[in-house]
Amino acid sequence: MTPREIIAEAWTITLREKSLRRWGIFNSLLETLLTTKLVIYQVWFLISYLRGKPAGFFDDVIWLHQNVSTVALVSIVGGFCFLLVLEWILPNLARGAIIGLAAKAYKKEPVKGGLVLAIYNFFPLFAVHEFFFLAGFTTVLTIISLILRYVMTDLKFFMIVFIVLFWFLSNILKFLSSFAEPAIVIHRVSIFEAMGRSFRLILSYLSHVMFLWLLLFVISIRIAFNAALVLVIPGIAFGIGFLLALFSSPVIAYSIATGVGLILILIASYFFAYLHVFKEAVWTITYFELKKFKDLVIIEDEDEDKEKEEEKAESSGLPGAATA
């Protein structure tokens, strides 16, 4: 398939398969919630750091303790921690379902069994995701924030440089492992075998197949939309909270602001689901197309040669050819 055909097929699958979009909404919602909370915290830490009074980890809990009842405090903190764990773990469930269902749609098979695909592929996909956890921008931002606030010596600047370099390296390795997740879901191989296959495919055809650059362009569009969302939603929520705080109690003001922020996240997650499913469909179809060709590192395939020898022996009528 040409690059244009791959892009068109992936978009057609995204628009046609409702089950894929449902998993995409689930994934986008959890990822957006997690990213938005991390950015809100870092903005708060940055403002307090620039004011010369760095905020601590439990300042928000102390503020809640002073302004709400104990039952409300336990409910809010407990719910927040529970939601944080779900946002960190469950997107890998959705990713397995999206890749598997996209593969079925491409192979013209019934697009069913999303939950089974999600559960069966959860642990290997989670391991791959955590293997490149430093490739995430919000993760690196959080680590740098911790270094700036709690490392008091000049060593913190060298640590920040090291973290940024490691982030850059992690993103290169993550790109080279782009086909690891489709390999895990489609061919049920081990984590490191899937990463090895991805390395070989991308290094073999990076200079030969130009649609890989188109994939990078598609992914960059999604990242740009996510970045805009992460910056806009906290800004709107903060603005509403500060505005309402002028006329009502802080608890009511920030509760309303949180509700408005959640509604905006739900609306944005619906649209981001299309981009997320589209990106996964493009990578999945590309994986299928590249697997049709032999890796450039393979000069002679022993399995293929053995099959050809057996077929030749069978055609010649030699006895015992099937077990030769």
Residue frames relative to the residue before (quaternion, step in Angstrom):
aa qw qx qy qz dx dy dz
M 1.0000 0.0000 0.0000 0.0000 0.00 0.00 0.00
T 0.4474 -0.6664 0.5251 0.2828 3.55 -1.11 0.70
P 0.6748 -0.4836 0.3468 0.4364 3.61 -1.20 0.31
R 0.6515 0.5162 -0.3201 0.4546 3.58 0.96 -0.83
E 0.6542 0.5068 -0.3124 0.4665 3.58 1.00 -0.77
I 0.6321 0.5249 -0.3325 0.4630 3.60 1.04 -0.75
I 0.6587 0.5002 -0.3030 0.4734 3.57 0.91 -0.93
A 0.6708 0.4995 -0.3002 0.4587 3.60 0.91 -0.92
E 0.6602 0.5054 -0.3085 0.4621 3.60 0.94 -0.85
A 0.6526 0.5128 -0.3150 0.4603 3.59 0.97 -0.85
W 0.6734 0.4830 -0.3004 0.4722 3.60 0.95 -0.82
T 0.6170 0.5388 -0.3403 0.4618 3.58 1.07 -0.72
I 0.6509 0.5050 -0.3058 0.4773 3.58 0.96 -0.88
T 0.6408 0.5368 -0.3239 0.4430 3.59 0.98 -0.84
L 0.7096 0.4509 -0.2575 0.4763 3.58 0.92 -0.90
R 0.7027 0.5052 -0.2709 0.4215 3.58 1.03 -0.79
E 0.7656 0.3921 -0.1916 0.4726 3.59 0.89 -0.94
K 0.2838 -0.7872 0.5287 0.1423 3.58 -0.33 1.25
S 0.6184 0.5567 -0.3542 0.4269 3.60 1.03 -0.73
L 0.6191 0.5338 -0.3381 0.4664 3.58 1.08 -0.68
R 0.6742 0.4907 -0.3007 0.4629 3.58 0.92 -0.85
R 0.6102 0.5421 -0.3638 0.4488 3.60 1.05 -0.65
W 0.6606 0.4697 -0.3041 0.5005 3.58 0.96 -0.81
G 0.6289 0.5419 -0.3369 0.4442 3.58 1.07 -0.67
I 0.6335 0.5131 -0.3269 0.4781 3.58 1.03 -0.76
F 0.6300 0.5384 -0.3231 0.4569 3.57 0.98 -0.88
N 0.6883 0.4780 -0.2772 0.4701 3.58 0.88 -0.95
S 0.6882 0.4943 -0.2889 0.4456 3.58 0.83 -0.98
L 0.6305 0.5455 -0.3364 0.4379 3.57 1.00 -0.79
L 0.6969 0.4689 -0.2820 0.4637 3.57 0.83 -0.97
E 0.6697 0.4943 -0.3089 0.4602 3.59 0.91 -0.85
T 0.6622 0.5036 -0.3078 0.4617 3.59 0.99 -0.81
L 0.6258 0.5307 -0.3374 0.4613 3.59 1.00 -0.75
L 0.6724 0.4974 -0.2984 0.4598 3.56 0.89 -0.94
T 0.6847 0.4876 -0.2890 0.4582 3.58 0.84 -0.96
T 0.6497 0.5238 -0.3209 0.4478 3.57 0.96 -0.85
K 0.6576 0.5004 -0.3183 0.4646 3.60 0.92 -0.84
L 0.6489 0.5198 -0.3255 0.4504 3.58 0.95 -0.84
V 0.6676 0.4949 -0.3010 0.4678 3.58 0.96 -0.86
I 0.6246 0.5349 -0.3407 0.4556 3.60 0.98 -0.79
Y 0.6596 0.5013 -0.3066 0.4686 3.57 0.93 -0.88
Q 0.6841 0.4866 -0.2997 0.4532 3.58 0.90 -0.87
V 0.6076 0.5287 -0.3519 0.4769 3.60 1.10 -0.62
W 0.6444 0.5108 -0.3125 0.4755 3.56 0.99 -0.84
F 0.6664 0.4893 -0.3048 0.4728 3.60 0.90 -0.87
L 0.6473 0.5273 -0.3238 0.4451 3.60 0.99 -0.80
I 0.6513 0.5097 -0.3181 0.4635 3.58 0.93 -0.89
S 0.6827 0.4722 -0.2904 0.4760 3.58 0.90 -0.89
Y 0.6320 0.5302 -0.3361 0.4545 3.62 1.06 -0.68
L 0.6723 0.4891 -0.2957 0.4704 3.60 0.96 -0.84
R 0.6518 0.5027 -0.3088 0.4766 3.59 1.16 -0.52
G 0.5293 -0.6582 0.3922 0.3644 3.57 1.26 -0.13
K 0.6912 0.3874 -0.2748 0.5446 3.59 1.28 0.19
P 0.1727 -0.8309 0.5196 0.0992 3.60 0.33 1.23
A 0.4204 -0.7095 0.5124 0.2395 3.56 -0.92 0.97
G 0.3812 -0.7172 0.5395 0.2219 3.53 -1.14 0.70
F 0.7042 -0.4747 0.3246 0.4163 3.54 -1.32 0.22
F 0.7934 0.3328 -0.1452 0.4886 3.58 0.95 -0.87
D 0.3282 0.7530 -0.5112 0.2529 3.60 1.17 0.39
D 0.6461 0.5134 -0.3298 0.4585 3.59 1.03 -0.71
V 0.6357 0.5131 -0.3271 0.4751 3.58 1.07 -0.73
I 0.6366 0.5203 -0.3244 0.4677 3.59 1.02 -0.79
W 0.6439 0.5159 -0.3226 0.4639 3.58 1.00 -0.81
L 0.6515 0.5046 -0.3132 0.4720 3.58 0.97 -0.82
H 0.6356 0.5394 -0.3275 0.4447 3.58 0.99 -0.83
Q 0.6969 0.4725 -0.2670 0.4689 3.56 1.07 -0.72
N 0.7845 0.3618 -0.1694 0.4743 3.59 1.14 -0.50
V 0.7640 0.2654 -0.1794 0.5601 3.62 1.19 -0.29
S 0.6274 -0.5384 0.4039 0.3917 3.55 -1.31 0.23
T 0.6699 -0.5050 0.3608 0.4074 3.57 -1.29 0.32
V 0.6352 0.5302 -0.3301 0.4544 3.59 1.00 -0.82
A 0.6667 0.4885 -0.2996 0.4767 3.56 0.93 -0.88
L 0.6263 0.5457 -0.3333 0.4459 3.58 1.02 -0.79
V 0.6773 0.4833 -0.2884 0.4738 3.57 0.87 -0.97
S 0.6524 0.5214 -0.3145 0.4512 3.59 0.98 -0.84
I 0.6829 0.4889 -0.2916 0.4578 3.58 0.89 -0.94
V 0.6944 0.4671 -0.2813 0.4695 3.59 0.80 -0.98
G 0.6631 0.5069 -0.3054 0.4583 3.58 0.94 -0.88
G 0.6676 0.4940 -0.2951 0.4724 3.56 0.95 -0.89
F 0.6330 0.5361 -0.3268 0.4529 3.56 1.03 -0.79
C 0.6799 0.4820 -0.2877 0.4718 3.60 0.87 -0.93
F 0.6445 0.5180 -0.3203 0.4622 3.59 0.98 -0.84
L 0.6675 0.4929 -0.2955 0.4734 3.57 0.95 -0.90
L 0.6193 0.5529 -0.3404 0.4415 3.58 1.05 -0.73
V 0.6507 0.5037 -0.3106 0.4758 3.59 1.00 -0.82
L 0.6497 0.5155 -0.3151 0.4613 3.58 0.96 -0.86
E 0.6720 0.5036 -0.2952 0.4558 3.58 0.95 -0.90
W 0.6633 0.5062 -0.2979 0.4637 3.56 1.13 -0.60
I 0.7705 0.3904 -0.1828 0.4696 3.59 0.98 -0.87
L 0.7368 0.5141 -0.2654 0.3499 3.56 0.66 -1.12
P 0.5477 0.6091 -0.4348 0.3742 3.69 0.98 -0.40
N 0.6035 0.5570 -0.3618 0.4412 3.59 1.16 -0.51
L 0.5640 0.5616 -0.3839 0.4680 3.59 1.18 -0.43
A 0.6906 0.4791 -0.2800 0.4637 3.54 0.83 -1.01
R 0.6322 0.5531 -0.3420 0.4214 3.59 0.99 -0.78
G 0.6508 0.5107 -0.3171 0.4637 3.59 0.97 -0.80
A 0.6588 0.5027 -0.3065 0.4683 3.58 1.00 -0.82
I 0.6597 0.5169 -0.3172 0.4438 3.59 0.91 -0.88
I 0.6735 0.4866 -0.3050 0.4654 3.59 0.86 -0.92
G 0.6820 0.4976 -0.2929 0.4489 3.58 0.88 -0.93
L 0.6869 0.4688 -0.2870 0.4755 3.59 0.90 -0.87
A 0.6202 0.5259 -0.3448 0.4689 3.59 1.06 -0.67
A 0.6329 0.5205 -0.3256 0.4716 3.58 1.05 -0.77
K 0.6522 0.5028 -0.3154 0.4715 3.59 0.97 -0.81
A 0.6469 0.5101 -0.3242 0.4650 3.58 0.98 -0.81
Y 0.6558 0.5046 -0.3140 0.4656 3.59 0.98 -0.77
K 0.7111 0.4346 -0.2491 0.4933 3.59 1.06 -0.76
K 0.4496 -0.7156 0.4237 0.3259 3.59 1.35 0.15
E 0.4308 0.6644 -0.4842 0.3722 3.56 1.05 0.80
P 0.6458 -0.5043 0.3757 0.4331 3.63 -1.18 0.31
V 0.3403 -0.7509 0.5343 0.1865 3.56 -0.76 1.07
K 0.3441 0.7161 -0.5153 0.3214 3.54 0.31 1.36
G 0.7212 0.4712 -0.3164 0.3971 3.54 -1.34 0.22
G 0.2269 0.8152 -0.5067 0.1653 3.58 1.14 0.56
L 0.6675 0.5053 -0.3092 0.4512 3.59 0.92 -0.87
V 0.6398 0.5163 -0.3252 0.4673 3.59 0.99 -0.79
L 0.6530 0.5035 -0.3056 0.4761 3.58 0.95 -0.88
A 0.6462 0.5318 -0.3215 0.4431 3.57 0.98 -0.81
I 0.7085 0.4542 -0.2668 0.4696 3.58 0.83 -0.98
Y 0.6710 0.5273 -0.3068 0.4214 3.58 0.89 -0.95
N 0.7745 0.3503 -0.1729 0.4976 3.60 1.00 -0.84
F 0.3721 0.7743 -0.4642 0.2158 3.58 1.25 0.04
F 0.7302 0.4642 -0.2729 0.4206 3.60 0.60 -1.09
P 0.6849 0.4542 -0.3284 0.4656 3.68 0.79 -0.76
L 0.6552 0.4957 -0.3252 0.4683 3.61 1.00 -0.73
F 0.6206 0.5294 -0.3380 0.4695 3.56 1.07 -0.69
A 0.6462 0.5188 -0.3160 0.4620 3.59 1.01 -0.81
V 0.6510 0.5023 -0.3186 0.4716 3.59 0.96 -0.83
H 0.6463 0.5262 -0.3172 0.4526 3.57 0.97 -0.87
E 0.7090 0.4490 -0.2645 0.4752 3.59 0.88 -0.90
F 0.5491 0.6066 -0.3986 0.4142 3.58 1.19 -0.44
F 0.7669 0.2684 -0.1468 0.5642 3.58 1.13 -0.66
F 0.1954 0.8259 -0.5143 0.1234 3.59 1.05 0.66
L 0.6562 0.5091 -0.3237 0.4532 3.62 1.09 -0.54
A 0.5332 0.6184 -0.4170 0.3992 3.60 1.24 0.01
G 0.5819 0.5975 -0.3682 0.4109 3.59 1.24 -0.30
F 0.5019 -0.6743 0.4553 0.2935 3.56 -0.92 0.93
T 0.6802 0.4877 -0.3050 0.4544 3.59 0.89 -0.89
T 0.6058 0.5506 -0.3560 0.4508 3.60 1.09 -0.62
V 0.6757 0.4756 -0.2846 0.4861 3.57 0.90 -0.95
L 0.6222 0.5401 -0.3379 0.4550 3.59 1.02 -0.76
T 0.6549 0.5077 -0.3076 0.4677 3.58 0.98 -0.83
I 0.6583 0.5025 -0.3141 0.4642 3.60 0.93 -0.87
I 0.6538 0.5016 -0.3155 0.4705 3.61 0.94 -0.85
S 0.6240 0.5379 -0.3359 0.4566 3.57 1.03 -0.75
L 0.6539 0.5059 -0.3072 0.4713 3.58 0.97 -0.85
I 0.6453 0.5191 -0.3228 0.4582 3.59 0.98 -0.82
L 0.6750 0.5049 -0.3009 0.4461 3.59 0.88 -0.92
R 0.7363 0.4467 -0.2405 0.4477 3.57 0.99 -0.81
Y 0.8179 0.2958 -0.1238 0.4777 3.59 1.00 -0.71
V 0.6432 0.4381 -0.3425 0.5263 3.61 1.25 -0.08
M 0.2221 -0.8440 0.4813 0.0812 3.57 -0.39 1.25
T 0.6513 0.5151 -0.3237 0.4535 3.62 1.18 -0.28
D 0.6674 -0.4956 0.3714 0.4135 3.56 -1.33 0.12
L 0.4710 0.6861 -0.4342 0.3448 3.55 1.28 -0.19
K 0.5624 0.6386 -0.3886 0.3533 3.59 1.13 -0.55
F 0.6350 0.5338 -0.3431 0.4405 3.61 1.07 -0.64
F 0.6351 0.4971 -0.3255 0.4935 3.59 1.08 -0.68
M 0.6282 0.5300 -0.3343 0.4612 3.57 1.06 -0.72
I 0.6456 0.5165 -0.3210 0.4619 3.58 1.00 -0.80
V 0.6359 0.5178 -0.3252 0.4709 3.59 0.99 -0.82
F 0.6470 0.5182 -0.3136 0.4632 3.57 0.97 -0.87
I 0.6573 0.5094 -0.3109 0.4603 3.60 0.95 -0.86
V 0.6539 0.5069 -0.3168 0.4637 3.59 0.96 -0.84
L 0.6489 0.5058 -0.3170 0.4718 3.61 0.97 -0.81
F 0.6550 0.4982 -0.3083 0.4772 3.56 1.01 -0.82
W 0.6103 0.5428 -0.3421 0.4647 3.59 1.08 -0.67
F 0.6502 0.5141 -0.3058 0.4685 3.58 0.99 -0.89
L 0.6655 0.4928 -0.2946 0.4769 3.59 0.93 -0.90
S 0.6473 0.5285 -0.3200 0.4464 3.58 0.95 -0.83
N 0.6555 0.5074 -0.3153 0.4620 3.58 1.03 -0.74
I 0.6121 0.5275 -0.3519 0.4725 3.59 1.09 -0.64
L 0.6817 0.4759 -0.2860 0.4765 3.58 0.90 -0.93
K 0.6244 0.5344 -0.3399 0.4572 3.57 1.05 -0.70
F 0.6387 0.5120 -0.3269 0.4723 3.58 1.02 -0.75
L 0.6695 0.4945 -0.3014 0.4653 3.59 0.94 -0.86
S 0.7035 0.4207 -0.2545 0.5132 3.59 1.23 -0.42
S 0.2776 0.8127 -0.4805 0.1779 3.57 1.22 0.35
F 0.7243 0.4077 -0.2413 0.5009 3.59 1.11 -0.63
A 0.4112 0.7209 -0.4768 0.2896 3.61 1.22 0.12
E 0.6768 0.4994 -0.3042 0.4471 3.59 0.88 -0.87
P 0.6520 0.4743 -0.3406 0.4836 3.67 0.88 -0.71
A 0.6320 0.5308 -0.3426 0.4489 3.61 1.01 -0.73
I 0.6448 0.5209 -0.3182 0.4601 3.58 1.01 -0.80
V 0.7197 0.4518 -0.2548 0.4615 3.56 0.83 -1.00
I 0.7401 0.4392 -0.2377 0.4503 3.58 0.83 -0.98
H 0.8157 0.2444 -0.1051 0.5137 3.58 0.83 -0.97
R 0.3576 -0.7797 0.4616 0.2262 3.61 1.31 0.08
V 0.3202 0.7360 -0.5259 0.2816 3.57 0.88 0.97
S 0.6411 -0.5208 0.3933 0.4039 3.56 -1.29 0.21
I 0.7031 -0.4879 0.3158 0.4097 3.55 -1.29 0.38
F 0.7415 0.4195 -0.2460 0.4623 3.57 0.70 -1.07
E 0.6004 0.5273 -0.3678 0.4756 3.59 1.11 -0.51
A 0.6411 0.5170 -0.3224 0.4666 3.59 1.01 -0.78
M 0.6545 0.4963 -0.3142 0.4760 3.58 0.96 -0.81
G 0.6350 0.5259 -0.3285 0.4607 3.60 1.03 -0.76
R 0.6381 0.5138 -0.3248 0.4726 3.58 0.99 -0.81
S 0.6519 0.5166 -0.3153 0.4569 3.56 0.95 -0.86
F 0.6290 0.5320 -0.3323 0.4592 3.58 0.95 -0.86
R 0.6916 0.4891 -0.2892 0.4460 3.58 0.83 -0.99
L 0.6594 0.5171 -0.3175 0.4438 3.58 0.93 -0.86
I 0.7098 0.4590 -0.2760 0.4575 3.57 0.78 -1.00
L 0.6795 0.4739 -0.3016 0.4719 3.61 0.91 -0.85
S 0.6422 0.5355 -0.3278 0.4396 3.59 1.09 -0.63
Y 0.8337 0.2344 -0.0735 0.4945 3.58 0.91 -0.90
L 0.3605 0.7523 -0.4916 0.2497 3.61 1.20 0.21
S 0.7384 0.3869 -0.2245 0.5047 3.59 0.94 -0.84
H 0.6878 0.4952 -0.2740 0.4546 3.59 1.18 -0.41
V 0.7748 0.2861 -0.1441 0.5451 3.60 0.96 -0.82
M 0.2810 -0.8235 0.4744 0.1336 3.55 -0.28 1.28
F 0.5684 0.6191 -0.4089 0.3556 3.60 1.12 -0.36
L 0.4968 0.6245 -0.4500 0.4010 3.63 1.20 -0.14
W 0.6382 0.5065 -0.3348 0.4734 3.57 1.06 -0.65
L 0.6062 0.5375 -0.3539 0.4673 3.55 1.13 -0.60
L 0.6114 0.5401 -0.3470 0.4627 3.55 1.08 -0.70
L 0.6380 0.5156 -0.3280 0.4686 3.56 0.95 -0.82
F 0.6385 0.5252 -0.3266 0.4580 3.58 1.01 -0.75
V 0.6395 0.5189 -0.3162 0.4709 3.56 1.00 -0.87
I 0.6662 0.4967 -0.3057 0.4648 3.58 0.91 -0.91
S 0.6450 0.5262 -0.3328 0.4431 3.59 0.97 -0.79
I 0.5948 0.5534 -0.3677 0.4525 3.60 1.11 -0.61
R 0.6648 0.4969 -0.3034 0.4680 3.57 0.91 -0.93
I 0.6468 0.5144 -0.3277 0.4580 3.59 0.95 -0.84
A 0.6432 0.5214 -0.3259 0.4562 3.60 0.99 -0.80
F 0.6457 0.5032 -0.3192 0.4775 3.59 1.00 -0.80
N 0.6487 0.5142 -0.3201 0.4608 3.57 0.95 -0.84
A 0.6433 0.5224 -0.3262 0.4548 3.57 0.95 -0.86
A 0.6486 0.5094 -0.3188 0.4671 3.58 0.98 -0.84
L 0.6458 0.5231 -0.3179 0.4563 3.57 0.98 -0.86
V 0.6725 0.5146 -0.3019 0.4379 3.55 0.87 -1.00
L 0.6969 0.4545 -0.2761 0.4813 3.58 1.06 -0.67
V 0.6985 0.4918 -0.2869 0.4335 3.60 0.95 -0.83
I 0.6840 0.5120 -0.3103 0.4169 3.60 0.78 -0.97
P 0.6709 0.4559 -0.3303 0.4827 3.67 0.79 -0.77
G 0.6268 0.5450 -0.3451 0.4371 3.59 1.04 -0.74
I 0.6606 0.4919 -0.3069 0.4770 3.58 0.95 -0.85
A 0.6599 0.5122 -0.3114 0.4529 3.57 0.92 -0.91
F 0.6573 0.5004 -0.3109 0.4699 3.59 0.95 -0.89
G 0.6562 0.5274 -0.3164 0.4372 3.57 0.94 -0.89
I 0.6626 0.4889 -0.3044 0.4788 3.57 0.95 -0.86
G 0.6488 0.5319 -0.3202 0.4401 3.56 0.98 -0.85
F 0.6851 0.4717 -0.2889 0.4740 3.59 0.87 -0.92
L 0.6492 0.5224 -0.3266 0.4460 3.58 1.00 -0.77
L 0.6977 0.4589 -0.2775 0.4749 3.56 0.88 -0.90
A 0.5967 0.5833 -0.3630 0.4147 3.59 1.10 -0.59
L 0.5972 0.5702 -0.3632 0.4316 3.58 1.20 -0.40
F 0.7794 0.3335 -0.1605 0.5055 3.58 1.17 -0.58
S 0.7858 0.2013 -0.1137 0.5737 3.60 1.22 -0.29
S 0.6974 -0.4452 0.3382 0.4484 3.57 -1.30 -0.03
P 0.6220 -0.5713 0.3776 0.3797 3.62 -1.11 0.60
V 0.6274 0.5526 -0.3470 0.4250 3.59 1.01 -0.79
I 0.6765 0.4738 -0.2909 0.4829 3.60 0.89 -0.93
A 0.6545 0.5327 -0.3184 0.4319 3.58 0.90 -0.92
Y 0.7284 0.4257 -0.2516 0.4742 3.58 0.79 -0.99
S 0.5859 0.5546 -0.3764 0.4554 3.60 1.16 -0.45
I 0.6558 0.4921 -0.3043 0.4850 3.58 0.98 -0.87
A 0.6428 0.5263 -0.3197 0.4556 3.58 0.97 -0.87
T 0.6415 0.5183 -0.3193 0.4667 3.58 1.02 -0.80
G 0.6490 0.5199 -0.3165 0.4564 3.58 0.98 -0.84
V 0.6516 0.5018 -0.3117 0.4758 3.58 0.97 -0.87
G 0.6438 0.5292 -0.3167 0.4529 3.58 1.00 -0.83
L 0.6503 0.5136 -0.3148 0.4629 3.59 0.99 -0.81
I 0.6330 0.5194 -0.3321 0.4681 3.59 1.01 -0.78
L 0.6567 0.5034 -0.3117 0.4672 3.58 0.95 -0.84
I 0.6378 0.5235 -0.3246 0.4624 3.59 1.04 -0.76
L 0.6353 0.5282 -0.3260 0.4594 3.60 1.00 -0.80
I 0.6672 0.4931 -0.3043 0.4681 3.57 0.93 -0.90
A 0.6779 0.4905 -0.2958 0.4608 3.57 0.91 -0.92
S 0.6327 0.5511 -0.3367 0.4274 3.60 1.01 -0.79
Y 0.5967 0.5675 -0.3646 0.4347 3.59 1.09 -0.65
F 0.7112 0.4346 -0.2630 0.4859 3.57 0.92 -0.89
F 0.6424 0.5194 -0.3290 0.4574 3.58 1.03 -0.69
A 0.5398 0.6205 -0.4036 0.4010 3.59 1.17 -0.46
Y 0.6251 0.5356 -0.3376 0.4566 3.60 1.02 -0.77
L 0.6841 0.4823 -0.2894 0.4643 3.57 0.89 -0.93
H 0.6581 0.5129 -0.3181 0.4501 3.57 0.97 -0.82
V 0.6692 0.4803 -0.2989 0.4818 3.60 0.88 -0.91
F 0.6326 0.5377 -0.3300 0.4492 3.57 0.97 -0.82
K 0.6597 0.5104 -0.3098 0.4565 3.59 0.91 -0.90
E 0.6780 0.4806 -0.2955 0.4712 3.59 0.89 -0.93
A 0.6386 0.5245 -0.3292 0.4569 3.60 1.03 -0.75
V 0.6355 0.5293 -0.3289 0.4559 3.59 1.00 -0.79
W 0.6744 0.4802 -0.2993 0.4744 3.60 0.88 -0.93
T 0.6548 0.5241 -0.3181 0.4420 3.59 0.97 -0.83
I 0.6684 0.4824 -0.2989 0.4808 3.58 0.90 -0.91
T 0.6374 0.5266 -0.3262 0.4582 3.57 0.98 -0.81
Y 0.6195 0.5367 -0.3410 0.4603 3.58 1.02 -0.76
F 0.6488 0.5111 -0.3158 0.4669 3.59 0.92 -0.87
E 0.6867 0.4945 -0.2922 0.4455 3.57 0.89 -0.91
L 0.6818 0.4829 -0.2972 0.4621 3.60 0.93 -0.83
K 0.6267 0.5508 -0.3427 0.4319 3.59 1.09 -0.63
K 0.5497 0.6065 -0.4023 0.4101 3.58 1.23 -0.18
F 0.7071 0.4081 -0.2417 0.5244 3.56 1.25 -0.45
K 0.5249 -0.6229 0.4817 0.3231 3.54 -1.22 0.54
D 0.5157 -0.6210 0.4870 0.3334 3.58 -1.04 0.77
L 0.5312 -0.6596 0.4308 0.3117 3.56 -1.00 0.80
V 0.6211 0.5416 -0.3542 0.4421 3.61 1.18 -0.37
I 0.6420 0.4975 -0.3219 0.4865 3.59 1.28 -0.30
I 0.1914 -0.7949 0.5703 0.0798 3.57 -0.61 1.17
E 0.7940 0.0033 0.0369 0.6068 3.55 0.98 -0.91
D 0.2377 -0.7782 0.5710 0.1092 3.56 -0.71 1.10
E 0.3794 -0.7599 0.4829 0.2132 3.59 -0.47 1.22
D 0.6435 0.5275 -0.3329 0.4437 3.59 0.97 -0.80
E 0.6653 0.4949 -0.3112 0.4643 3.59 0.92 -0.86
D 0.6506 0.5135 -0.3202 0.4589 3.59 0.97 -0.85
K 0.6422 0.5247 -0.3274 0.4528 3.57 1.02 -0.80
E 0.6502 0.5104 -0.3184 0.4640 3.57 0.98 -0.85
K 0.6508 0.5113 -0.3244 0.4580 3.60 0.98 -0.79
E 0.6432 0.5191 -0.3241 0.4602 3.59 0.99 -0.79
E 0.6516 0.5077 -0.3168 0.4661 3.59 1.01 -0.81
E 0.6510 0.5067 -0.3191 0.4665 3.58 0.98 -0.82
K 0.6478 0.5176 -0.3158 0.4613 3.58 1.02 -0.81
A 0.6577 0.5077 -0.3069 0.4642 3.56 1.00 -0.86
E 0.6479 0.5166 -0.3186 0.4602 3.58 0.99 -0.83
S 0.6706 0.5011 -0.3038 0.4548 3.58 0.97 -0.83
S 0.6719 0.4847 -0.2944 0.4763 3.59 1.19 -0.57
G 0.4601 -0.7196 0.4157 0.3127 3.57 1.31 -0.16
L 0.3453 0.7435 -0.5071 0.2660 3.59 1.15 0.47
P 0.4725 -0.6772 0.4740 0.3057 3.63 -0.94 0.79
G 0.8116 0.2620 -0.1936 0.4850 3.57 -1.11 0.69
A 0.3263 0.7814 -0.4870 0.2142 3.58 1.20 0.32
A 0.6457 0.5503 -0.3285 0.4151 3.54 1.00 -0.80
T 0.7667 0.3331 -0.1963 0.5126 3.59 1.09 -0.55
A 0.3855 0.7459 -0.4724 0.2681 3.57 1.22 0.19
